[in-house]
Structure formats: C-alpha cells, structure tokens
Amino acid sequence: MLRLIIVLLLSLATPAIAAAQQVQVDRTRVLSVLSLDCGTEGGLEAFNRGILAIGPSAQPLLLQALQEGAPADIRAAEQRRLGERYTVLQTTLKDRGADLLASSNGAAMPSQDAFVAEGLRRLDARYRDNAVRGLGVVGNAQASDPLRRAAESNPDLAALVASANAGIAARNR
C-alpha cells in the first residue's frame, strides 16, 4: 500500500517537476539569446535563429527584460566583471606611464563607479533592445502596449519598436 502511495505521489509530481525544469531551460535559453550583440557580424542572424527556436513562450521573459533590462543575477556578474576589468585597465595604464591616465585635452580615465555604471547601462540597453527585437519576431498583440510605453519612455527604442510592431501585425493578419 505504501509503495502504491509513493508511486501515485511521484506520478503526480513528475509533470510539475518537468514543467519547472522546462521553465528554467526556457529562461536560460531566452537569457542566452538576449545577451547576444546584434551589432556584430552574424549577431542579428544568430539572435533571430535563437528566438525563433524558442518561439512565443519567450514573450513573458522578453516583456520582463523590456521593463527591467538585464536580470539582477546577470547584472551582478557583469558588475563584478567590470570591476575586475577596471582594475586591469588601471594597472596597465599605470605600468605604461601616468601620462596615459590623462590626455592632453583633459580627458581622463573615469572613476571605477562611473566605468561600472556605464557598462551596466549598456548591458541593460542591450537586453531592452533585444527584448524589442524578440517581441517583433515571436510576440503577439499583447506586447503592443508594453512596446508603446517603452518607446514613449525611451526614444532610442522608437525605431526598434516600430519594426517590432510591424512584425507583430504581420503575424496577426
């Protein structure tokens, strides 16, 4: 009897466990695609192939990235990487001579906080840009309002949003 109860419990839990694992796999796949640099040779094509392979199930994560930028865990890892990169750059410049720390026109190496903040700003921008691109490829009509709000709050996204909305409209005809 106990064996039967255990088998029944496991059979009921297996679909839930599989669904939770699938959500994590989808999250990992979507975040991997969102991290791509679409400005590099082949980057946009790789992005489009990746997001098409995931399909419409990516929309919730794309909408989240549109609103928030990169997820907190990715931002934290990037913040650590940027801090380490800054230290290496600073050491390299010092090793090559203090005259490289400031140019003749007064430009100087930014502070570590400014360097890291700029890197995180770029990371968030890449995730938002790619979220818009992804919604244009696999999104549905429910993405239209969030896209419109994103374009209103960030004019830099306006052209990408227009293209995404055109893609959504074409798929919904």
C-alpha positions, -999 to 999 in steps of 0.1 A, spaced: 0 0 0 28 24 9 45 16 -23 13 24 -43 10 58 -25 46 66 -33 42 57 -69 10 78 -71 27 108 -55 57 105 -78 34 102 -109 16 134 -98 48 153 -90 66 143 -122 47 166 -146 52 196 -121 89 189 -118 92 186 -156 73 218 -161 96 236 -136 127 223 -153 113 234 -187 107 269 -174 143 271 -162 155 258 -196 134 283 -214 147 311 -191 183 301 -197 177 299 -235 159 333 -236 186 350 -215 213 335 -237 197 349 -268 191 383 -251 228 386 -243 238 384 -279 253 415 -295 232 421 -326 256 448 -338 283 423 -346 287 403 -378 262 374 -377 249 386 -343 214 396 -356 211 364 -376 221 343 -345 196 362 -324 167 357 -349 175 319 -352 177 316 -314 145 335 -306 126 316 -334 138 283 -319 123 293 -285 91 307 -300 62 325 -284 69 310 -250 97 336 -247 73 365 -246 69 368 -207 107 369 -203 110 393 -232 85 417 -216 103 414 -183 136 423 -200 119 452 -218 108 467 -185 138 458 -163 168 454 -185 192 426 -176 181 403 -147 197 410 -113 219 379 -113 234 388 -147 238 425 -136 257 413 -105 280 391 -125 286 419 -150 293 443 -122 320 420 -108 335 415 -143 335 453 -150 352 460 -116 379 434 -124 383 449 -159 387 484 -145 414 472 -122 433 455 -151 429 487 -172 441 509 -144 471 487 -137 480 486 -174 478 523 -178 500 529 -147 525 504 -160 527 522 -193 531 556 -177 510 581 -158 508 603 -189 483 578 -203 459 584 -174 451 619 -188 453 630 -223 464 665 -235 428 675 -240 419 669 -203 402 636 -208 409 611 -181 400 576 -172 366 576 -154 363 565 -118 356 529 -112 320 537 -102 314 556 -135 331 529 -155 309 501 -140 277 523 -142 283 529 -179 289 492 -185 257 483 -167 238 509 -186 250 493 -219 241 459 -206 205 470 -198 202 487 -231 213 456 -250 187 435 -231 160 460 -238 169 464 -274 170 426 -278 137 422 -260 121 446 -285 137 426 -314 125 394 -299 89 406 -294 90 416 -331 99 381 -340 78 360 -317 55 384 -298 17 387 -300 -7 416 -299 -4 416 -260 31 430 -264 19 461 -283 11 483 -252 43 475 -234 62 482 -266 44 516 -270 52 525 -234 88 516 -239 91 538 -270 74 567 -251 98 565 -222 129 558 -242 130 575 -277 161 554 -285 138 524 -288 113 541 -311 126 527 -344 131 492 -330 95 493 -315 81 504 -349 98 474 -365 86 451 -338 50 463 -341 52 457 -378 64 421 -372 36 415 -347 10 430 -370 22 409 -400 19 377 -379 -16 385 -367 -32 390 -401 
